[in-house]
Amino acid sequence: MAYSEDHIALAAEYALGTLDVDERAQVETMMSVDKDFTAMVEAWEHKLGVLNQMVGSVEPRPEVWDRIKAAIGHSEPQAPIVLPDTLPPAVHQIEESAAVLERSNVIRMSGHARRWRSVAAFTSAIAAALVALIGIQLFQPDWLPEAMRPAPRTQLVEARAPAAAAPSAQYVAVLQKDGGSPAFILTVDGATKNFTVRKVGAAAEPGKSFELWLISDRLPRPRSLGVIGGGDFTARAVLASYDTDIVNAATYAVTVEQAGGSPDGNPHSAPIFTGKLVEAVPPAAPPRSPAR
């Protein structure tokens, strides 16, 4: 069983014999019902009893006895001294003074122990109150009076709008057959090389798909850019892997393939719509530095 500091102090003071009548009765009552507390009292008695054993007896030297005998006028062994039954008043006074002094020391020691217990309990209470106050200030400051609330901290944050990216060049190719009406319009972003195909007047045959190809004299064969979807717009990002010069100078062609596109990455029909890119929107000029 865990005991408080007061219980431990009571057990120690009981072993010292510094408790008053009421406190001794309290300790003896606890000992009668609590074996663990009794063991703690006995342990204190054992610890404090060892202090007496640490002081050994001192046998005086023979010459000391000789001087004592010479001083009292006897050199031969004398009969044992028998004290009278009734001690002189002076002896009684000495005994009473010693008893009073001992009780005073015991009371003073007991008072010191109680004061230390009170100081320890008061210090612990102050520490617990400070911890609680700090926790409330951090997490629930509204619970405190206005004077005890922490002052609000104001932090200025400078927000800067991100610099707008300069518009990049835009390229357009009209994919048509022999100068006829446009079938598709291909738009390529000069910075990202992302492209969009807009269907204008072409309609795929049932069970067939339109597929877009990049044709360049710097490549050994046409490269597929994917199947053109059935909607009005189809967007792809596959041109990013090609050099800019190849992208800008290539011929873009549309073939009719089986549903889902070419199975082997090669065109299986002659191109029916072709076109080349032209710059539709030039890149934005860099902003000029203000004159100084």
Backbone hydrogen bonds in HBPLUS format (Angstrom, degrees):
<---DONOR---> <-ACCEPTOR-->    atom                        ^
c    i                          cat <-CA-CA->   ^        H-A-AA   ^      H-
h    n   atom  resd res      DA  || num        DHA   H-A  angle D-A-AA Bond
n    s   type  num  typ     dist DA aas  dist angle  dist       angle   num
A0008-ILE N   A0004-SER O   3.12 MM   4  6.47 160.9  2.16 150.0 155.0     1
A0009-ALA N   A0005-GLU O   2.89 MM   4  6.08 157.7  1.94 147.2 153.5     2
A0010-LEU N   A0006-ASP O   2.87 MM   4  6.08 154.9  1.93 148.5 155.3     3
A0011-ALA N   A0007-HIS O   3.03 MM   4  6.29 158.9  2.07 148.4 153.4     4
A0012-ALA N   A0008-ILE O   3.06 MM   4  6.33 157.8  2.11 147.6 153.4     5
A0013-GLU N   A0009-ALA O   2.87 MM   4  6.09 164.1  1.90 153.7 158.0     6
A0014-TYR N   A0010-LEU O   2.85 MM   4  5.97 145.2  1.97 145.0 154.9     7
A0015-ALA N   A0011-ALA O   3.09 MM   4  6.35 154.3  2.16 142.9 149.1     8
A0016-LEU N   A0012-ALA O   2.98 MM   4  6.31 142.4  2.13 140.9 152.1     9
A0017-GLY N   A0013-GLU O   2.79 MM   4  5.91 129.1  2.05 135.8 149.5    10
A0018-THR N   A0013-GLU O   2.99 MM   5  5.36 160.9  2.03 150.1 152.9    11
A0024-ARG N   A0020-ASP O   2.95 MM   4  6.12 161.0  1.99 155.0 160.6    12
A0025-ALA N   A0021-VAL O   2.98 MM   4  6.18 157.8  2.03 147.6 153.9    13
A0026-GLN N   A0022-ASP O   2.95 MM   4  6.24 149.7  2.05 142.7 151.3    14
A0027-VAL N   A0023-GLU O   2.93 MM   4  6.25 160.2  1.96 152.3 156.6    15
A0028-GLU N   A0024-ARG O   2.87 MM   4  6.09 166.0  1.89 155.4 159.1    16
A0029-THR N   A0025-ALA O   2.93 MM   4  6.07 148.0  2.03 143.2 151.8    17
A0030-MET N   A0026-GLN O   3.04 MM   4  6.33 157.1  2.09 147.3 153.2    18
A0031-MET N   A0027-VAL O   2.88 MM   4  6.16 150.5  1.97 148.2 157.3    19
A0032-SER N   A0028-GLU O   3.05 MM   4  6.21 140.0  2.22 137.2 146.7    20
A0032-SER N   A0029-THR O   3.18 MM   3  5.17 125.5  2.50  92.4 106.1    21
A0033-VAL N   A0030-MET O   3.28 MM   3  5.45 143.3  2.42  99.3 109.0    22
A0034-ASP N   A0030-MET O   2.85 MM   4  5.71 132.1  2.08 148.1 160.8    23
A0038-THR N   A0034-ASP O   3.09 MM   4  6.38 155.1  2.15 145.7 153.0    24
A0039-ALA N   A0035-LYS O   2.89 MM   4  6.17 153.8  1.96 147.1 154.0    25
A0040-MET N   A0036-ASP O   3.02 MM   4  6.32 145.2  2.15 140.5 149.9    26
A0041-VAL N   A0037-PHE O   2.97 MM   4  6.33 154.8  2.04 150.2 156.4    27
A0042-GLU N   A0038-THR O   2.94 MM   4  6.23 163.7  1.97 153.2 157.6    28
A0043-ALA N   A0039-ALA O   2.92 MM   4  6.08 145.0  2.04 139.3 149.1    29
A0044-TRP N   A0040-MET O   3.04 MM   4  6.37 151.6  2.13 145.2 151.8    30
A0045-GLU N   A0041-VAL O   2.93 MM   4  6.29 156.4  1.99 150.0 157.1    31
A0046-HIS N   A0042-GLU O   2.89 MM   4  6.13 150.3  1.98 143.6 151.6    32
A0047-LYS N   A0043-ALA O   2.93 MM   4  6.21 157.2  1.99 146.1 152.2    33
A0048-LEU N   A0044-TRP O   2.87 MM   4  6.06 169.2  1.88 157.2 159.6    34
A0049-GLY N   A0045-GLU O   2.82 MM   4  5.75 144.0  1.94 137.9 148.4    35
A0050-VAL N   A0046-HIS O   3.24 MM   4  6.37 136.0  2.45 138.5 146.9    36
A0051-LEU N   A0048-LEU O   3.19 MM   3  5.56 146.8  2.30 104.2 113.0    37
A0052-ASN N   A0049-GLY O   3.23 MM   3  5.76 136.3  2.44 109.2 117.7    38
A0053-GLN N   A0050-VAL O   3.05 MM   3  5.04 116.9  2.46  94.5 110.4    39
A0054-MET N   A0050-VAL O   3.09 MM   4  6.37 128.7  2.37 144.9 158.2    40
A0054-MET N   A0051-LEU O   3.28 MM   3  5.23 139.8  2.45  92.8 103.8    41
A0055-VAL N   A0052-ASN O   3.24 MM   3  5.70 158.7  2.29 108.8 114.8    42
A0064-VAL N   A0061-ARG O   2.99 MM   3  5.50 141.2  2.15 112.1 123.0    43
A0066-ASP N   A0062-PRO O   3.09 MM   4  6.47 155.2  2.15 148.5 156.0    44
A0067-ARG N   A0063-GLU O   3.03 MM   4  6.23 154.7  2.09 142.8 148.3    45
A0068-ILE N   A0064-VAL O   3.01 MM   4  6.31 155.3  2.07 146.6 153.7    46
A0069-LYS N   A0065-TRP O   2.90 MM   4  6.19 162.4  1.93 154.2 158.2    47
A0070-ALA N   A0066-ASP O   2.94 MM   4  6.16 160.0  1.98 148.5 154.2    48
A0071-ALA N   A0067-ARG O   2.86 MM   4  6.01 149.5  1.95 144.6 153.2    49
A0072-ILE N   A0068-ILE O   3.13 MM   4  6.44 143.9  2.27 145.6 154.1    50
A0074-HIS N   A0069-LYS O   2.94 MM   5  5.09 154.8  2.00 153.9 150.5    51
A0073-GLY N   A0070-ALA O   3.25 MM   3  5.04 154.6  2.32  95.0 102.6    52
A0091-VAL N   A0088-PRO O   3.04 MM   3  5.49 126.2  2.34 108.9 121.3    53
A0092-HIS N   A0088-PRO O   3.31 MM   4  6.74 159.6  2.35 151.1 156.7    54
A0093-GLN N   A0089-PRO O   2.92 MM   4  6.21 153.9  1.98 150.5 158.0    55
A0094-ILE N   A0090-ALA O   2.95 MM   4  6.25 152.7  2.02 145.3 152.4    56
A0095-GLU N   A0091-VAL O   2.89 MM   4  6.21 164.1  1.91 155.5 159.5    57
A0096-GLU N   A0092-HIS O   2.87 MM   4  6.09 162.9  1.90 151.4 156.1    58
A0097-SER N   A0093-GLN O   2.87 MM   4  6.06 156.5  1.92 147.2 153.7    59
A0098-ALA N   A0094-ILE O   2.90 MM   4  6.16 159.7  1.95 151.6 157.1    60
A0099-ALA N   A0095-GLU O   2.92 MM   4  6.19 157.2  1.97 149.3 155.7    61
A0100-VAL N   A0096-GLU O   2.89 MM   4  6.13 160.0  1.93 149.4 154.7    62
A0101-LEU N   A0097-SER O   2.86 MM   4  6.08 161.0  1.90 149.4 154.9    63
A0102-GLU N   A0098-ALA O   2.88 MM   4  6.10 157.3  1.93 147.8 154.1    64
A0103-ARG N   A0099-ALA O   2.91 MM   4  6.16 163.4  1.93 151.8 156.2    65
A0104-SER N   A0100-VAL O   2.89 MM   4  6.10 154.0  1.96 147.1 154.9    66
A0105-ASN N   A0101-LEU O   2.96 MM   4  6.26 158.3  2.01 149.5 154.6    67
A0106-VAL N   A0102-GLU O   2.92 MM   4  6.19 159.9  1.96 151.4 157.1    68
A0107-ILE N   A0103-ARG O   2.84 MM   4  6.03 163.9  1.86 152.3 156.5    69
A0108-ARG N   A0104-SER O   2.86 MM   4  6.04 157.8  1.91 147.6 154.3    70
A0109-MET N   A0105-ASN O   2.89 MM   4  6.11 156.1  1.94 147.3 153.7    71
A0110-SER N   A0106-VAL O   2.87 MM   4  6.11 160.0  1.91 150.9 156.5    72
A0111-GLY N   A0107-ILE O   2.85 MM   4  6.07 155.1  1.91 147.6 154.6    73
A0112-HIS N   A0108-ARG O   2.97 MM   4  6.24 155.1  2.03 145.9 152.4    74
A0113-ALA N   A0109-MET O   3.03 MM   4  6.31 158.9  2.07 149.3 154.6    75
A0114-ARG N   A0110-SER O   2.99 MM   4  6.29 160.1  2.03 150.3 155.3    76
A0115-ARG N   A0111-GLY O   2.89 MM   4  6.13 159.4  1.93 150.1 156.2    77
A0116-TRP N   A0112-HIS O   2.93 MM   4  6.19 158.3  1.97 151.2 156.8    78
A0117-ARG N   A0113-ALA O   2.99 MM   4  6.27 154.9  2.06 146.9 153.7    79
A0118-SER N   A0114-ARG O   2.90 MM   4  6.18 156.7  1.95 150.4 156.9    80
A0119-VAL N   A0115-ARG O   2.83 MM   4  6.08 159.7  1.87 152.4 158.0    81
A0120-ALA N   A0116-TRP O   2.91 MM   4  6.07 163.1  1.94 148.8 153.3    82
A0121-ALA N   A0117-ARG O   2.99 MM   4  6.18 161.4  2.03 146.6 151.7    83
A0122-PHE N   A0118-SER O   2.88 MM   4  6.06 158.3  1.93 149.0 155.4    84
A0123-THR N   A0119-VAL O   2.87 MM   4  6.05 159.5  1.91 152.1 157.5    85
A0124-SER N   A0120-ALA O   2.99 MM   4  6.18 159.9  2.03 147.8 153.2    86
A0125-ALA N   A0121-ALA O   3.04 MM   4  6.25 154.1  2.11 144.1 151.0    87
A0126-ILE N   A0122-PHE O   3.01 MM   4  6.30 154.4  2.08 147.2 153.8    88
A0127-ALA N   A0123-THR O   2.98 MM   4  6.23 164.1  2.00 153.0 156.9    89
A0128-ALA N   A0124-SER O   2.99 MM   4  6.20 161.1  2.02 149.3 154.2    90
A0129-ALA N   A0125-ALA O   2.98 MM   4  6.17 155.1  2.05 145.1 152.0    91
A0130-LEU N   A0126-ILE O   2.93 MM   4  6.21 156.7  1.99 152.9 158.9    92
A0131-VAL N   A0127-ALA O   3.02 MM   4  6.27 161.7  2.05 151.0 155.6    93
A0132-ALA N   A0128-ALA O   3.01 MM   4  6.24 161.6  2.05 148.1 153.1    94
A0133-LEU N   A0129-ALA O   2.89 MM   4  6.10 155.2  1.96 147.1 154.2    95
A0134-ILE N   A0130-LEU O   2.94 MM   4  6.17 162.2  1.98 153.8 157.6    96
A0135-GLY N   A0131-VAL O   3.01 MM   4  6.23 161.2  2.05 149.4 154.7    97
A0136-ILE N   A0132-ALA O   2.99 MM   4  6.22 157.2  2.04 149.0 154.7    98
A0137-GLN N   A0133-LEU O   2.95 MM   4  6.17 158.4  1.99 149.1 155.2    99
A0138-LEU N   A0134-ILE O   3.03 MM   4  6.24 147.3  2.14 146.2 154.5   100
A0139-PHE N   A0135-GLY O   2.98 MM   4  6.10 165.8  2.00 153.2 156.7   101
A0140-GLN N   A0136-ILE O   2.80 MM   4  4.79 140.9  1.95 123.9 136.6   102
A0143-TRP N   A0140-GLN O   3.13 MM   3  5.86 163.3  2.16 121.2 125.8   103
A0144-LEU N   A0141-PRO O   3.17 MM   3  5.64 159.5  2.21 113.6 119.4   104
A0148-MET N   A0145-PRO O   3.05 MM   3  5.50 141.8  2.20 111.4 121.7   105
A0149-ARG N   A0146-GLU O   3.39 MM   3  5.44 158.7  2.44 101.3 107.4   106
A0284-ALA N   A0167-PRO O   3.11 MM 117  5.53 174.2  2.11 156.9 155.5   107
A0190-GLY N   A0169-ALA O   2.71 MM  21  4.92 156.1  1.77 167.6 161.2   108
A0170-GLN N   A0281-VAL O   2.85 MM 111  4.88 155.2  1.91 138.2 145.6   109
A0280-ALA N   A0170-GLN O   2.73 MM 110  5.57 149.4  1.82 145.7 155.8   110
A0281-VAL N   A0170-GLN O   3.15 MM 111  4.88 162.7  2.18 132.6 134.4   111
A0171-TYR N   A0188-VAL O   2.90 MM  17  5.06 170.2  1.91 156.1 158.6   112
A0188-VAL N   A0171-TYR O   2.79 MM  17  5.06 161.7  1.82 143.8 149.5   113
A0172-VAL N   A0278-VAL O   2.82 MM 106  5.40 159.7  1.87 154.3 158.4   114
A0278-VAL N   A0172-VAL O   2.82 MM 106  5.40 143.3  1.95 134.4 144.2   115
A0173-ALA N   A0186-LEU O   2.74 MM  13  4.97 152.0  1.82 146.6 154.3   116
A0186-LEU N   A0173-ALA O   2.78 MM  13  4.97 172.3  1.79 159.6 159.7   117
A0175-LEU N   A0184-PHE O   2.83 MM   9  5.06 156.7  1.88 150.6 155.7   118
A0183-ALA N   A0175-LEU O   2.87 MM   8  5.84 164.4  1.90 153.6 158.9   119
A0184-PHE N   A0175-LEU O   3.16 MM   9  5.06 162.9  2.19 141.3 145.3   120
A0176-GLN N   A0274-THR O   3.06 MM  98  5.58 155.5  2.12 144.9 138.4   121
A0274-THR N   A0176-GLN O   3.03 MM  98  5.58 162.2  2.07 143.7 139.2   122
A0180-GLY N   A0177-LYS O   2.87 MM   3  5.40 151.6  1.95 116.7 126.0   123
A0200-VAL N   A0183-ALA O   2.82 MM  17  5.09 163.5  1.85 146.7 143.2   124
A0201-GLY N   A0183-ALA O   3.21 MM  18  4.61 153.1  2.28 110.0 117.6   125
A0185-ILE N   A0198-ARG O   2.97 MM  13  5.16 151.8  2.05 140.5 149.6   126
A0198-ARG N   A0185-ILE O   2.88 MM  13  5.16 163.9  1.91 144.6 150.1   127
A0187-THR N   A0196-THR O   2.92 MM   9  5.24 164.0  1.94 152.2 157.6   128
A0196-THR N   A0187-THR O   2.84 MM   9  5.24 148.8  1.94 147.2 157.4   129
A0189-ASP N   A0194-ASN O   2.95 MM   5  5.55 164.3  1.97 159.0 163.7   130
A0193-LYS N   A0189-ASP O   2.78 MM   4  4.91 139.9  1.94 136.1 146.6   131
A0195-PHE N   A0236-ARG O   3.06 MM  41  5.60 158.1  2.11 149.4 156.2   132
A0236-ARG N   A0195-PHE O   3.00 MM  41  5.60 162.9  2.03 157.0 160.5   133
A0197-VAL N   A0234-THR O   2.75 MM  37  5.09 166.2  1.77 151.8 156.0   134
A0234-THR N   A0197-VAL O   2.88 MM  37  5.09 144.1  2.01 141.3 152.2   135
A0199-LYS N   A0232-ASP O   2.81 MM  33  5.07 159.3  1.86 143.2 150.4   136
A0208-LYS N   A0205-GLU O   3.10 MM   3  5.35 146.9  2.22 139.8 134.7   137
A0209-SER N   A0257-GLU O   2.82 MM  48  5.25 159.4  1.86 143.2 146.3   138
A0257-GLU N   A0209-SER O   2.78 MM  48  5.25 174.3  1.78 166.1 166.1   139
A0228-ILE N   A0210-PHE O   2.87 MM  18  5.52 162.7  1.90 140.2 146.1   140
A0211-GLU N   A0255-THR O   3.03 MM  44  5.47 154.8  2.09 149.6 155.6   141
A0255-THR N   A0211-GLU O   3.02 MM  44  5.47 157.3  2.08 151.8 157.2   142
A0212-LEU N   A0226-GLY O   3.05 MM  14  5.81 168.5  2.06 163.3 159.5   143
A0225-LEU N   A0212-LEU O   2.81 MM  13  5.31 176.7  1.82 147.0 145.8   144
A0213-TRP N   A0253-ALA O   2.76 MM  40  5.16 149.5  1.85 156.5 161.8   145
A0253-ALA N   A0213-TRP O   3.04 MM  40  5.16 159.9  2.08 137.7 144.2   146
A0214-LEU N   A0223-ARG O   2.78 MM   9  5.15 158.3  1.83 148.0 155.4   147
A0223-ARG N   A0214-LEU O   2.95 MM   9  5.15 166.2  1.97 146.4 150.3   148
A0215-ILE N   A0251-THR O   2.83 MM  36  5.10 160.0  1.87 159.9 164.2   149
A0251-THR N   A0215-ILE O   2.90 MM  36  5.10 172.6  1.91 156.6 156.9   150
A0219-LEU N   A0216-SER O   3.14 MM   3  5.41 166.2  2.16 110.4 113.7   151
A0242-TYR N   A0239-LEU O   3.03 MM   3  5.52 167.9  2.04 121.2 124.3   152
A0247-VAL N   A0243-ASP O   3.03 MM   4  6.36 161.3  2.07 154.9 160.2   153
A0248-ASN N   A0244-THR O   2.94 MM   4  6.15 166.1  1.96 157.9 160.6   154
A0249-ALA N   A0245-ASP O   3.10 MM   4  6.08 149.3  2.20 142.3 149.7   155
A0250-ALA N   A0246-ILE O   3.03 MM   4  5.68 125.1  2.34 145.5 154.3   156
A0252-TYR N   A0275-GLY O   2.90 MM  23  5.46 176.2  1.90 171.8 170.9   157
A0275-GLY N   A0252-TYR O   2.96 MM  23  5.46 128.5  2.23 145.5 158.5   158
A0254-VAL N   A0273-PHE O   2.79 MM  19  5.16 144.2  1.92 154.0 160.3   159
A0272-ILE N   A0254-VAL O   2.91 MM  18  6.03 164.5  1.94 171.2 170.9   160
A0261-GLY N   A0258-GLN O   2.91 MM   3  5.55 158.5  1.96 148.1 147.3   161
